[in-house]
Amino acid sequence: MVEVGKWQTLKVVRSKDFGIYLAKEQGDDDAVLLPRKYVPDDLKAGGSIDVFVYLDSEDRPIATVKKPLITLGEIKRLRCASVSKIGAFMDWGLEKDILLPFKEMQGKVREGREYLAYMYMDKSGRPCVSMKLYKHLDIASGYKKGDSVKGYIYEISDKLGAFVAVDDKYEGLIPKQELHKRVAVGDSMDMRITEVREDGKLNLSIAQLAYQQMEEDSEMVYEAILSFDGVLPFNDKASPELIERELGLSKAAFKRAVGRLLKAGRIEIHEHSIVTK
């Protein structure tokens, strides 16, 4: 039986001007068309060829020798070609784009942007993709605390934090307490492993090591003070909520950054403000 969404070796069972029909065996009634433009000159009746089978614009199985960007059961990055009333259509390298149904989206999908997606067959037997990756990612091996990795954010939970596909294939989480700046589904960034859990899943941070992060935070705070015309209307005794809202830093990180600027002689701390020198 010819299978949609997979590479398979099929035999030539008959030929037409517009292409050849392929099946597992001669006499099978589920033969699929390979358009003439993809037929090698030396392929004869009874010969075999490796093809990928998908559905055309009228949902009929059709074969191709073109390599799709994703196959059944894989996780790959795909570019959104368009958004319609039924979902988004993703470019997977074939003539007809593959559907990302609305119910399989995580957040808003924008045309032209790339998203990590998993390919599956829907209940009607059509290839589709999903951004819901949690059940399809692998458990990491070979990583250790402190390793730098690339991470793709595929889901955000108000309670838990940001779920991450590490190197596009392993399960990871940026805990809520580590999220001190806005992130969105579809963001890719450098991350640091803070813990390899017993179940193999990875806890992550988008913050650099303390000394590197302090330098970055102090420059950001200094720029923020300048944006307030040189007078920040609160100091390091402000509430954590105010600091988080205005600067996207934890209170501890803010105090470290302020301390660094103070030591460098770039600011003065007043009773209710911080000013540049």
C-alpha atoms as a printed R data frame, in Angstrom:
    type eleno elety resid chain resno      x      y       z
1   ATOM     1    CA   MET     A     1  0.000  0.000   0.000
2   ATOM     2    CA   VAL     A     2  1.289  3.438  -0.946
3   ATOM     3    CA   GLU     A     3  1.784  5.597   2.156
4   ATOM     4    CA   VAL     A     4  1.305  9.353   2.180
5   ATOM     5    CA   GLY     A     5  3.946 11.457   3.957
6   ATOM     6    CA   LYS     A     6  6.825  9.015   3.489
7   ATOM     7    CA   TRP     A     7  9.643  8.104   1.144
8   ATOM     8    CA   GLN     A     8  9.130  4.689  -0.438
9   ATOM     9    CA   THR     A     9 10.324  2.571  -3.328
10  ATOM    10    CA   LEU     A    10  7.591  2.046  -5.925
11  ATOM    11    CA   LYS     A    11  7.383  0.248  -9.260
12  ATOM    12    CA   VAL     A    12  6.270  1.619 -12.623
13  ATOM    13    CA   VAL     A    13  2.887 -0.005 -13.396
14  ATOM    14    CA   ARG     A    14  1.822  2.078 -16.399
15  ATOM    15    CA   SER     A    15  2.886  5.090 -18.403
16  ATOM    16    CA   LYS     A    16  1.026  8.097 -19.819
17  ATOM    17    CA   ASP     A    17  2.125 11.185 -21.729
18  ATOM    18    CA   PHE     A    18  1.768 13.305 -18.579
19  ATOM    19    CA   GLY     A    19  3.668 10.923 -16.281
20  ATOM    20    CA   ILE     A    20  3.930  7.412 -14.903
21  ATOM    21    CA   TYR     A    21  1.866  5.576 -12.329
22  ATOM    22    CA   LEU     A    22  3.640  3.879  -9.441
23  ATOM    23    CA   ALA     A    23  2.582  1.199  -6.967
24  ATOM    24    CA   LYS     A    24  4.071 -1.345  -4.586
25  ATOM    25    CA   GLU     A    25  3.236 -4.176  -6.976
26  ATOM    26    CA   GLN     A    26  1.727 -4.588 -10.441
27  ATOM    27    CA   GLY     A    27 -2.046 -4.769 -10.165
28  ATOM    28    CA   ASP     A    28 -2.353 -2.613  -7.053
29  ATOM    29    CA   ASP     A    29 -5.339 -0.274  -7.312
30  ATOM    30    CA   ASP     A    30 -3.741  2.576  -5.337
31  ATOM    31    CA   ALA     A    31 -1.164  3.635  -7.932
32  ATOM    32    CA   VAL     A    32  0.025  7.241  -7.690
33  ATOM    33    CA   LEU     A    33  1.133  9.608 -10.407
34  ATOM    34    CA   LEU     A    34  4.702 10.822 -10.799
35  ATOM    35    CA   PRO     A    35  4.475 13.829 -13.175
36  ATOM    36    CA   ARG     A    36  6.519 13.485 -16.369
37  ATOM    37    CA   LYS     A    37  8.893 16.310 -15.417
38  ATOM    38    CA   TYR     A    38 10.220 14.157 -12.545
39  ATOM    39    CA   VAL     A    39 10.560 10.899 -14.499
40  ATOM    40    CA   PRO     A    40 14.186  9.879 -15.244
41  ATOM    41    CA   ASP     A    41 14.849  9.111 -18.921
42  ATOM    42    CA   ASP     A    42 16.156  5.636 -18.144
43  ATOM    43    CA   LEU     A    43 13.181  4.524 -16.014
44  ATOM    44    CA   LYS     A    44 11.298  1.765 -17.849
45  ATOM    45    CA   ALA     A    45  8.122 -0.244 -17.223
46  ATOM    46    CA   GLY     A    46  8.601 -2.546 -14.244
47  ATOM    47    CA   GLY     A    47 11.470 -0.428 -12.944
48  ATOM    48    CA   SER     A    48 11.601  1.046  -9.429
49  ATOM    49    CA   ILE     A    49 12.149  4.548  -8.103
50  ATOM    50    CA   ASP     A    50 12.327  6.195  -4.671
51  ATOM    51    CA   VAL     A    51  9.609  8.830  -4.312
52  ATOM    52    CA   PHE     A    52  7.909 10.911  -1.647
53  ATOM    53    CA   VAL     A    53  4.114 10.798  -1.665
54  ATOM    54    CA   TYR     A    54  1.917 13.703  -0.569
55  ATOM    55    CA   LEU     A    55 -1.494 15.141  -1.460
56  ATOM    56    CA   ASP     A    56 -2.019 17.585  -4.307
57  ATOM    57    CA   SER     A    57 -4.359 20.603  -4.302
58  ATOM    58    CA   GLU     A    58 -7.348 18.293  -4.753
59  ATOM    59    CA   ASP     A    59 -6.207 15.955  -1.945
60  ATOM    60    CA   ARG     A    60 -5.141 13.223  -4.367
61  ATOM    61    CA   PRO     A    61 -1.946 11.237  -3.601
62  ATOM    62    CA   ILE     A    62  0.888 12.291  -5.895
63  ATOM    63    CA   ALA     A    63  4.555 11.334  -6.051
64  ATOM    64    CA   THR     A    64  7.639 13.509  -6.327
65  ATOM    65    CA   VAL     A    65 11.391 13.053  -6.313
66  ATOM    66    CA   LYS     A    66 11.848 16.474  -4.691
67  ATOM    67    CA   LYS     A    67 13.063 16.314  -1.116
68  ATOM    68    CA   PRO     A    68 10.587 17.843   1.365
69  ATOM    69    CA   LEU     A    69 11.923 19.859   4.292
70  ATOM    70    CA   ILE     A    70 10.059 17.604   6.731
71  ATOM    71    CA   THR     A    71  8.699 14.055   6.713
72  ATOM    72    CA   LEU     A    72  6.272 12.161   8.920
73  ATOM    73    CA   GLY     A    73  7.368 12.126  12.574
74  ATOM    74    CA   GLU     A    74 10.141 14.703  12.132
75  ATOM    75    CA   ILE     A    75 10.620 18.103  13.810
76  ATOM    76    CA   LYS     A    76 11.943 20.822  11.511
77  ATOM    77    CA   ARG     A    77 11.871 24.594  11.071
78  ATOM    78    CA   LEU     A    78  9.407 25.737   8.427
79  ATOM    79    CA   ARG     A    79  8.643 29.207   7.074
80  ATOM    80    CA   CYS     A    80  5.062 30.434   7.156
81  ATOM    81    CA   ALA     A    81  4.027 31.076   3.549
82  ATOM    82    CA   SER     A    82  0.544 32.415   4.313
83  ATOM    83    CA   VAL     A    83 -2.202 32.556   6.941
84  ATOM    84    CA   SER     A    84 -5.822 31.710   6.127
85  ATOM    85    CA   LYS     A    85 -9.158 31.112   7.841
86  ATOM    86    CA   ILE     A    86 -8.272 27.487   8.617
87  ATOM    87    CA   GLY     A    87 -4.700 27.965   9.770
88  ATOM    88    CA   ALA     A    88 -1.267 28.724   8.391
89  ATOM    89    CA   PHE     A    89  0.320 27.195   5.324
90  ATOM    90    CA   MET     A    90  3.968 26.301   5.786
91  ATOM    91    CA   ASP     A    91  6.558 25.996   3.030
92  ATOM    92    CA   TRP     A    92  7.965 22.467   3.146
93  ATOM    93    CA   GLY     A    93  9.720 22.535  -0.206
94  ATOM    94    CA   LEU     A    94  6.927 21.026  -2.337
95  ATOM    95    CA   GLU     A    95  4.414 22.549  -4.764
96  ATOM    96    CA   LYS     A    96  1.579 22.549  -2.234
97  ATOM    97    CA   ASP     A    97  2.260 24.075   1.197
98  ATOM    98    CA   ILE     A    98  1.481 21.984   4.275
99  ATOM    99    CA   LEU     A    99 -1.243 23.035   6.723
100 ATOM   100    CA   LEU     A   100 -0.621 24.130  10.303
101 ATOM   101    CA   PRO     A   101 -4.191 24.061  11.728
102 ATOM   102    CA   PHE     A   102 -5.228 26.808  14.147
103 ATOM   103    CA   LYS     A   103 -5.690 24.252  16.933
104 ATOM   104    CA   GLU     A   104 -2.052 23.178  16.532
105 ATOM   105    CA   MET     A   105 -0.606 26.698  16.834
106 ATOM   106    CA   GLN     A   106  1.166 28.132  19.862
107 ATOM   107    CA   GLY     A   107  0.652 31.885  19.879
108 ATOM   108    CA   LYS     A   108  0.203 33.994  16.777
109 ATOM   109    CA   VAL     A   109  1.864 32.788  13.578
110 ATOM   110    CA   ARG     A   110  3.172 35.448  11.223
111 ATOM   111    CA   GLU     A   111  3.803 35.177   7.500
112 ATOM   112    CA   GLY     A   112  7.486 35.011   6.582
113 ATOM   113    CA   ARG     A   113  8.656 33.848  10.009
114 ATOM   114    CA   GLU     A   114 10.109 30.412  10.762
115 ATOM   115    CA   TYR     A   115  8.598 28.057  13.332
116 ATOM   116    CA   LEU     A   116  9.599 24.675  14.660
117 ATOM   117    CA   ALA     A   117  6.964 22.106  13.740
118 ATOM   118    CA   TYR     A   118  6.206 18.383  14.007
119 ATOM   119    CA   MET     A   119  4.670 16.527  11.059
120 ATOM   120    CA   TYR     A   120  1.731 14.176  11.629
121 ATOM   121    CA   MET     A   121 -1.245 12.720   9.758
122 ATOM   122    CA   ASP     A   122 -4.652 14.080  10.723
123 ATOM   123    CA   LYS     A   123 -7.765 11.921  11.183
124 ATOM   124    CA   SER     A   124 -8.630 12.203   7.494
125 ATOM   125    CA   GLY     A   125 -5.181 11.011   6.408
126 ATOM   126    CA   ARG     A   126 -3.770 14.389   5.380
127 ATOM   127    CA   PRO     A   127 -0.208 15.478   6.261
128 ATOM   128    CA   CYS     A   128 -0.241 18.419   8.677
129 ATOM   129    CA   VAL     A   129  2.194 20.043  11.089
130 ATOM   130    CA   SER     A   130  1.881 21.087  14.722
131 ATOM   131    CA   MET     A   131  3.715 23.550  16.953
132 ATOM   132    CA   LYS     A   132  2.780 21.470  20.012
133 ATOM   133    CA   LEU     A   133  6.117 19.754  20.504
134 ATOM   134    CA   TYR     A   134  6.149 18.607  24.136
135 ATOM   135    CA   LYS     A   135  5.335 14.934  23.445
136 ATOM   136    CA   HIS     A   136  7.683 14.719  20.478
137 ATOM   137    CA   LEU     A   137 10.982 16.061  21.841
138 ATOM   138    CA   ASP     A   138 13.740 13.721  23.003
139 ATOM   139    CA   ILE     A   139 15.362 13.492  26.413
140 ATOM   140    CA   ALA     A   140 18.816 15.020  26.300
141 ATOM   141    CA   SER     A   141 22.044 13.106  26.819
142 ATOM   142    CA   GLY     A   142 25.632 14.312  26.908
143 ATOM   143    CA   TYR     A   143 24.838 17.783  28.239
144 ATOM   144    CA   LYS     A   144 26.090 19.118  31.557
145 ATOM   145    CA   LYS     A   145 25.464 22.077  33.809
146 ATOM   146    CA   GLY     A   146 27.050 25.242  32.429
147 ATOM   147    CA   ASP     A   147 26.936 24.180  28.770
148 ATOM   148    CA   SER     A   148 25.916 26.834  26.255
149 ATOM   149    CA   VAL     A   149 23.185 25.723  23.856
150 ATOM   150    CA   LYS     A   150 20.861 27.100  21.193
151 ATOM   151    CA   GLY     A   151 17.208 27.077  22.203
152 ATOM   152    CA   TYR     A   152 13.884 27.620  20.428
153 ATOM   153    CA   ILE     A   153 10.921 28.759  22.541
154 ATOM   154    CA   TYR     A   154  7.839 26.767  21.525
155 ATOM   155    CA   GLU     A   155  5.394 27.385  24.385
156 ATOM   156    CA   ILE     A   156  5.011 29.843  27.269
157 ATOM   157    CA   SER     A   157  3.257 29.027  30.531
158 ATOM   158    CA   ASP     A   158  2.310 31.794  32.971
159 ATOM   159    CA   LYS     A   159  2.882 29.363  35.839
160 ATOM   160    CA   LEU     A   160  5.961 27.404  34.758
161 ATOM   161    CA   GLY     A   161  7.974 29.540  32.355
162 ATOM   162    CA   ALA     A   162  9.078 29.047  28.744
163 ATOM   163    CA   PHE     A   163  9.286 25.598  27.190
164 ATOM   164    CA   VAL     A   164 12.303 25.212  24.923
165 ATOM   165    CA   ALA     A   165 13.454 22.855  22.184
166 ATOM   166    CA   VAL     A   166 17.195 22.662  22.831
167 ATOM   167    CA   ASP     A   167 19.089 22.337  19.550
168 ATOM   168    CA   ASP     A   168 15.619 21.848  17.990
169 ATOM   169    CA   LYS     A   169 15.223 18.339  19.453
170 ATOM   170    CA   TYR     A   170 15.598 18.099  23.253
171 ATOM   171    CA   GLU     A   171 13.190 19.089  26.022
172 ATOM   172    CA   GLY     A   172 14.096 22.108  28.155
173 ATOM   173    CA   LEU     A   173 12.491 24.747  30.369
174 ATOM   174    CA   ILE     A   174 13.365 28.299  31.349
175 ATOM   175    CA   PRO     A   175 11.719 28.449  34.804
176 ATOM   176    CA   LYS     A   176  9.475 31.438  35.418
177 ATOM   177    CA   GLN     A   177 11.916 32.931  37.938
178 ATOM   178    CA   GLU     A   178 14.595 33.036  35.221
179 ATOM   179    CA   LEU     A   179 12.435 35.037  32.809
180 ATOM   180    CA   HIS     A   180 13.382 38.653  33.372
181 ATOM   181    CA   LYS     A   181 12.750 39.835  29.839
182 ATOM   182    CA   ARG     A   182  9.981 39.355  27.334
183 ATOM   183    CA   VAL     A   183 10.219 36.300  25.121
184 ATOM   184    CA   ALA     A   184  7.807 34.930  22.537
185 ATOM   185    CA   VAL     A   185  7.032 31.667  20.820
186 ATOM   186    CA   GLY     A   186  9.347 31.411  17.826
187 ATOM   187    CA   ASP     A   187 12.292 33.148  19.512
188 ATOM   188    CA   SER     A   188 15.669 31.465  19.104
189 ATOM   189    CA   MET     A   189 18.512 32.451  21.382
190 ATOM   190    CA   ASP     A   190 21.637 31.369  23.211
191 ATOM   191    CA   MET     A   191 20.946 29.738  26.568
192 ATOM   192    CA   ARG     A   192 22.869 28.206  29.427
193 ATOM   193    CA   ILE     A   193 22.073 24.905  31.131
194 ATOM   194    CA   THR     A   194 21.546 25.470  34.848
195 ATOM   195    CA   GLU     A   195 20.486 21.908  35.693
196 ATOM   196    CA   VAL     A   196 20.278 18.482  34.096
197 ATOM   197    CA   ARG     A   197 17.314 16.960  35.886
198 ATOM   198    CA   GLU     A   198 17.050 13.323  36.900
199 ATOM   199    CA   ASP     A   199 14.539 12.701  34.118
200 ATOM   200    CA   GLY     A   200 17.034 14.069  31.570
201 ATOM   201    CA   LYS     A   201 15.154 17.280  30.906
202 ATOM   202    CA   LEU     A   202 17.103 20.528  30.995
203 ATOM   203    CA   ASN     A   203 16.562 23.645  33.072
204 ATOM   204    CA   LEU     A   204 17.854 26.711  31.266
205 ATOM   205    CA   SER     A   205 18.666 30.364  31.690
206 ATOM   206    CA   ILE     A   206 18.955 33.123  29.127
207 ATOM   207    CA   ALA     A   207 21.230 34.993  31.533
208 ATOM   208    CA   GLN     A   208 24.965 34.757  31.046
209 ATOM   209    CA   LEU     A   209 27.378 33.754  33.807
210 ATOM   210    CA   ALA     A   210 27.210 36.193  36.721
211 ATOM   211    CA   TYR     A   211 30.232 38.338  35.837
212 ATOM   212    CA   GLN     A   212 29.208 38.555  32.174
213 ATOM   213    CA   GLN     A   213 25.592 39.262  33.009
214 ATOM   214    CA   MET     A   214 26.523 41.980  35.502
215 ATOM   215    CA   GLU     A   215 28.429 43.858  32.803
216 ATOM   216    CA   GLU     A   216 25.496 43.604  30.383
217 ATOM   217    CA   ASP     A   217 22.931 44.580  33.031
218 ATOM   218    CA   SER     A   218 24.951 47.565  34.237
219 ATOM   219    CA   GLU     A   219 25.161 48.973  30.711
220 ATOM   220    CA   MET     A   220 21.438 48.445  30.235
221 ATOM   221    CA   VAL     A   221 20.659 50.217  33.533
222 ATOM   222    CA   TYR     A   222 22.955 53.111  32.619
223 ATOM   223    CA   GLU     A   223 21.196 53.498  29.252
224 ATOM   224    CA   ALA     A   224 17.853 53.416  31.080
225 ATOM   225    CA   ILE     A   225 18.982 56.225  33.398
226 ATOM   226    CA   LEU     A   226 20.025 58.273  30.376
227 ATOM   227    CA   SER     A   227 16.598 57.681  28.813
228 ATOM   228    CA   PHE     A   228 15.107 59.343  31.937
229 ATOM   229    CA   ASP     A   229 17.238 62.443  31.204
230 ATOM   230    CA   GLY     A   230 19.896 61.245  33.609
231 ATOM   231    CA   VAL     A   231 17.594 60.821  36.627
232 ATOM   232    CA   LEU     A   232 16.038 57.391  37.297
233 ATOM   233    CA   PRO     A   233 12.966 58.068  39.503
234 ATOM   234    CA   PHE     A   234 13.723 55.187  41.900
235 ATOM   235    CA   ASN     A   235 16.797 53.577  43.461
236 ATOM   236    CA   ASP     A   236 17.924 50.125  44.553
237 ATOM   237    CA   LYS     A   237 15.451 50.167  47.463
238 ATOM   238    CA   ALA     A   238 12.488 50.129  45.076
239 ATOM   239    CA   SER     A   239 10.083 47.187  45.089
240 ATOM   240    CA   PRO     A   240 10.955 44.112  43.010
241 ATOM   241    CA   GLU     A   241  7.735 44.601  41.067
242 ATOM   242    CA   LEU     A   242  8.649 48.159  40.031
243 ATOM   243    CA   ILE     A   243 12.161 47.121  38.970
244 ATOM   244    CA   GLU     A   244 10.845 44.141  37.010
245 ATOM   245    CA   ARG     A   245  8.206 46.250  35.261
246 ATOM   246    CA   GLU     A   246 10.494 49.136  34.336
247 ATOM   247    CA   LEU     A   247 13.764 47.350  33.588
248 ATOM   248    CA   GLY     A   248 12.991 43.648  33.232
249 ATOM   249    CA   LEU     A   249 15.530 42.747  35.936
250 ATOM   250    CA   SER     A   250 15.226 40.989  39.244
251 ATOM   251    CA   LYS     A   251 15.934 43.206  42.252
252 ATOM   252    CA   ALA     A   252 19.149 41.276  42.952
253 ATOM   253    CA   ALA     A   253 20.406 41.770  39.400
254 ATOM   254    CA   PHE     A   254 19.464 45.465  39.542
255 ATOM   255    CA   LYS     A   255 21.385 45.981  42.789
256 ATOM   256    CA   ARG     A   256 24.467 44.256  41.338
257 ATOM   257    CA   ALA     A   257 24.308 46.458  38.241
258 ATOM   258    CA   VAL     A   258 23.860 49.620  40.322
259 ATOM   259    CA   GLY     A   259 26.763 48.601  42.552
260 ATOM   260    CA   ARG     A   260 28.992 48.167  39.528
261 ATOM   261    CA   LEU     A   261 28.054 51.580  38.147
262 ATOM   262    CA   LEU     A   262 28.570 53.189  41.560
263 ATOM   263    CA   LYS     A   263 32.006 51.610  41.946
264 ATOM   264    CA   ALA     A   264 32.954 52.855  38.482
265 ATOM   265    CA   GLY     A   265 31.923 56.387  39.496
266 ATOM   266    CA   ARG     A   266 29.305 56.665  36.762
267 ATOM   267    CA   ILE     A   267 26.265 57.304  39.002
268 ATOM   268    CA   GLU     A   268 25.174 58.734  42.344
269 ATOM   269    CA   ILE     A   269 22.426 57.226  44.495
270 ATOM   270    CA   HIS     A   270 20.030 59.735  46.031
271 ATOM   271    CA   GLU     A   271 17.179 59.186  48.486
272 ATOM   272    CA   HIS     A   272 14.579 58.547  45.805
273 ATOM   273    CA   SER     A   273 16.558 58.367  42.575
274 ATOM   274    CA   ILE     A   274 19.750 57.431  40.760
275 ATOM   275    CA   VAL     A   275 21.503 60.067  38.668
276 ATOM   276    CA   THR     A   276 24.370 60.012  36.218
277 ATOM   277    CA   LYS     A   277 27.571 61.898  36.942
